[in-house]
Amino acid sequence: RVMSAHGPGRNSEALLRGLQGNVQSLWVGAVQRENASISPCRFVREYVLRSRPVILEDLASDWAAHRKWSDEYLSSVLQGSVSVNFTPNGLGDAVVRREGKDPVFVKPLEEEIKFSDFLAMMYRKDGDRGVPYLSKQNDSLRQETPVLLEDATGSRMETFAEDVFGCAPEAINLWIGDERAVSSVHKDFYENFYTVVRGVKRFVLLPPTDVSWLEEKQFRSARYVRTADGFAVEEEDDVVPWIEVDPAAPEQIAAPHFERCSPVFVEVREGETLFVPALWYHRVTQSEVTIAVNRWYDMDFQSPVFFLYQLVRDLAGLGDGEAGRDSDGEGS
């Protein structure tokens, strides 16, 4: 049977329920902590091959960024413009409901502004301009702020990651935002080392197999544009598969299957690196102004986890999960 409008068919649902029981008892649990003494071999065996998130407490402890990246320092070295995403409410790459219209998947408005102006707007919380979030992907740190790269590079992480993944990072991204900025539930087709330089990041993690219960649907794509009154939604021709449910408040929409999901809540503090395995869904917030750097490494599409993920999508009637794999949402 194929998936109905509201969930998998009866036969598939029985199989998915059985799988979920095994996931909850054998796969998903509290995120473990390791220090940098863990060997690449053990890391691959226990976390990469098993697709298990883990916090590495001191993998990036030799980064100069931890002692240098004050607001004053960043403003002094970033004299030019940077790409900043703006939204009216802090929700970037998220489903927006409008009275009398179908919901749409809305991308943030991207503007080029001076870095010092970005900081001023973020601290001033200027409601007229919206919520700013320095969150451009596509290798933003190396492409837009290369002067910062040396500060966010250390021999320990570089050597460790190369031994683990066998390649250099596909992208290195810079994230700066405050408590208003939220990254809605999404997945990445990358192995992710996410390091917090300042502040605290809060992740809600969900295993790839939860896709069957996350109410993924197809939404028309749109983006925010500026108007005299603030923001408007401008629709586009594309259709995007996306997840509307918020794990922090699932009751806000009709999500009858979400109670079967296996969310894991974790805080990542200054100096810590969270390993988010490829295909793990995640929602990301911060409790204060937070600066982070993440490294994306190509995932192995011959991994059993990828085949399991695709099988679950097929059983749930969701089809191909590779749509948008080069950039699956605003990120973290």
Residue pairs with C-beta under 8 A, 6 or more apart in sequence:
1 8
1 9
1 10
1 11
1 12
2 9
2 12
2 317
3 9
3 12
3 316
3 317
3 318
4 317
6 256
7 13
7 256
7 257
7 316
8 16
8 212
8 315
8 316
8 317
9 317
12 315
12 316
12 317
15 315
16 212
16 213
16 312
16 315
16 316
17 260
19 209
19 312
20 209
20 212
20 213
20 260
20 262
23 207
23 209
23 210
23 262
24 262
27 50
27 51
27 52
27 207
28 207
28 262
28 264
29 264
30 264
31 53
31 54
31 55
31 205
31 264
31 266
31 274
32 52
32 54
32 55
33 54
33 55
33 57
34 43
34 54
34 55
34 56
34 57
35 56
35 57
35 58
36 56
36 57
36 58
36 59
36 61
36 156
36 160
38 56
40 160
40 163
40 164
43 54
43 160
43 164
44 164
46 52
46 54
47 53
47 54
47 275
47 277
48 164
48 165
48 191
48 277
51 207
51 208
51 277
51 278
51 279
51 280
51 303
51 305
52 277
53 205
53 264
53 266
53 274
53 275
53 276
53 277
53 280
54 274
54 275
55 266
55 268
55 272
55 273
55 274
55 275
56 193
56 272
56 273
56 274
56 275
57 271
57 272
58 271
59 156
59 157
59 160
59 193
59 195
59 273
60 66
60 152
60 154
60 156
60 157
60 195
60 271
60 273
61 154
61 156
61 271
62 154
62 155
62 156
63 151
63 152
63 153
63 154
63 157
63 195
63 197
64 150
64 151
65 148
65 151
65 152
65 197
65 291
65 293
66 197
66 270
66 271
68 151
69 148
69 151
69 197
69 198
69 291
71 119
74 115
74 119
74 148
75 115
75 116
75 119
77 147
77 148
78 115
78 116
78 145
78 147
78 148
79 114
79 115
80 114
80 115
81 112
81 113
81 114
81 115
82 112
82 113
82 114
82 115
82 118
82 134
82 136
82 144
82 145
83 110
83 111
83 112
83 134
83 136
83 140
83 144
84 110
84 111
84 112
84 113
84 118
84 132
84 133
84 134
84 136
85 92
85 108
85 109
85 110
85 132
85 133
85 134
85 135
85 136
85 330
86 108
86 109
86 110
86 111
86 129
86 130
86 131
86 132
86 133
86 224
86 231
87 106
87 108
87 109
87 130
87 131
87 133
87 224
87 231
88 130
88 131
88 224
88 230
88 231
89 131
89 180
90 131
90 133
90 180
90 181
90 182
91 182
91 184
92 107
92 108
92 133
92 135
92 181
92 182
92 183
92 184
92 330
93 105
93 106
93 107
93 108
93 183
93 184
93 186
93 329
93 330
94 105
94 106
94 182
94 184
94 244
95 103
95 104
95 105
95 106
95 184
95 219
95 242
95 244
96 103
96 104
96 105
96 106
96 222
96 233
97 103
98 104
98 233
102 219
102 220
103 219
103 244
104 219
104 220
104 221
104 222
104 233
104 235
105 219
105 220
105 221
105 222
105 240
105 242
106 222
106 223
106 224
106 233
107 221
107 222
107 223
107 224
107 330
108 133
108 135
108 223
108 224
108 330
109 130
109 223
109 224
109 225
109 226
109 231
110 136
113 121
118 132
118 134
118 176
121 129
121 132
122 132
122 176
122 177
122 178
122 289
123 289
125 178
125 180
128 230
130 224
130 230
130 231
131 180
131 181
132 177
133 175
133 176
133 177
133 181
134 174
134 175
134 176
134 177
135 173
135 175
135 176
135 177
135 181
135 183
135 330
135 331
136 144
136 173
137 171
137 173
137 327
137 330
137 331
138 171
138 173
138 327
139 170
139 171
139 172
139 173
140 171
140 172
140 173
140 174
141 148
141 149
141 152
141 172
141 173
141 174
141 293
142 149
142 171
142 172
144 174
145 174
148 174
149 172
152 172
152 195
152 197
152 293
157 193
157 195
157 273
157 295
161 169
161 193
161 295
161 297
162 168
165 191
165 297
165 298
167 297
167 298
169 295
169 296
169 297
170 190
170 296
170 297
170 298
171 190
171 295
171 296
172 293
172 294
172 295
172 296
173 293
173 294
173 296
173 331
174 291
174 292
174 293
175 290
175 291
175 292
175 293
175 294
175 331
175 332
176 289
176 290
176 291
176 292
177 286
177 289
177 290
178 286
178 288
178 289
178 290
179 285
179 286
179 287
179 288
181 285
181 286
182 283
182 284
182 285
183 282
183 283
183 284
183 285
183 329
183 330
183 331
183 332
184 242
184 243
184 246
184 283
184 329
184 330
185 204
185 206
185 214
185 243
185 245
185 246
185 247
185 281
185 282
185 283
186 242
186 243
186 281
186 282
186 328
186 329
186 330
186 331
187 208
187 278
187 279
187 280
187 281
187 282
187 328
187 329
188 276
188 278
188 279
188 296
188 328
188 329
188 331
189 278
189 279
189 299
189 322
189 325
189 326
189 328
190 278
190 296
190 297
190 298
190 299
191 275
191 276
191 277
191 278
191 296
191 297
191 298
191 299
192 274
192 275
192 276
192 277
192 278
192 294
192 295
192 296
192 297
192 332
193 273
193 274
193 275
193 294
193 295
193 297
194 201
194 268
194 273
194 274
194 275
194 276
194 292
194 294
194 332
195 271
195 272
195 273
195 274
195 292
195 293
195 294
195 295
196 268
196 269
196 270
196 271
196 272
196 273
196 290
196 291
196 292
197 270
197 271
197 291
197 292
197 293
198 270
198 289
198 290
198 291
199 270
199 286
199 287
199 288
199 289
199 290
199 291
199 292
200 267
200 268
200 269
200 270
200 286
200 287
200 288
200 290
201 267
201 268
201 274
201 284
201 285
201 286
201 290
201 292
201 332
202 265
202 266
202 267
202 268
202 284
202 285
202 286
202 287
203 265
203 266
203 267
203 268
203 274
203 276
203 282
203 283
203 284
203 332
204 247
204 248
204 263
204 264
204 265
204 282
204 283
204 284
205 263
205 264
205 265
205 266
205 276
205 280
205 281
205 282
206 214
206 247
206 261
206 262
206 263
206 264
206 280
206 281
206 282
207 262
207 280
207 281
208 279
208 280
208 281
208 305
208 308
208 309
208 312
209 308
209 309
209 312
210 261
210 262
210 281
211 281
211 309
211 312
211 313
211 316
211 318
211 321
212 257
212 312
212 313
212 315
212 316
212 318
213 257
213 258
213 260
213 261
214 243
214 245
214 257
214 258
214 261
214 281
215 243
215 244
215 245
215 253
215 255
215 257
215 258
216 241
216 242
216 243
216 318
217 241
217 242
217 244
218 239
218 240
218 241
219 239
219 240
219 241
219 242
219 244
220 235
220 236
220 238
220 239
220 240
221 235
221 236
221 237
221 238
221 239
221 240
222 233
222 234
222 235
222 236
223 233
223 234
223 236
224 231
224 232
224 233
224 234
225 231
225 232
225 233
225 234
226 232
240 323
240 324
241 318
241 323
241 324
242 329
243 281
244 253
244 255
245 253
245 255
245 258
246 252
246 253
246 283
247 258
247 261
247 263
247 283
248 283
248 285
250 258
250 259
266 274
268 274
276 282
276 332
277 305
278 299
278 303
278 305
278 306
279 299
279 305
279 306
279 309
282 332
284 332
292 332
294 331
294 332
299 306
300 306
309 321
310 320
310 321
313 319
313 320
313 321
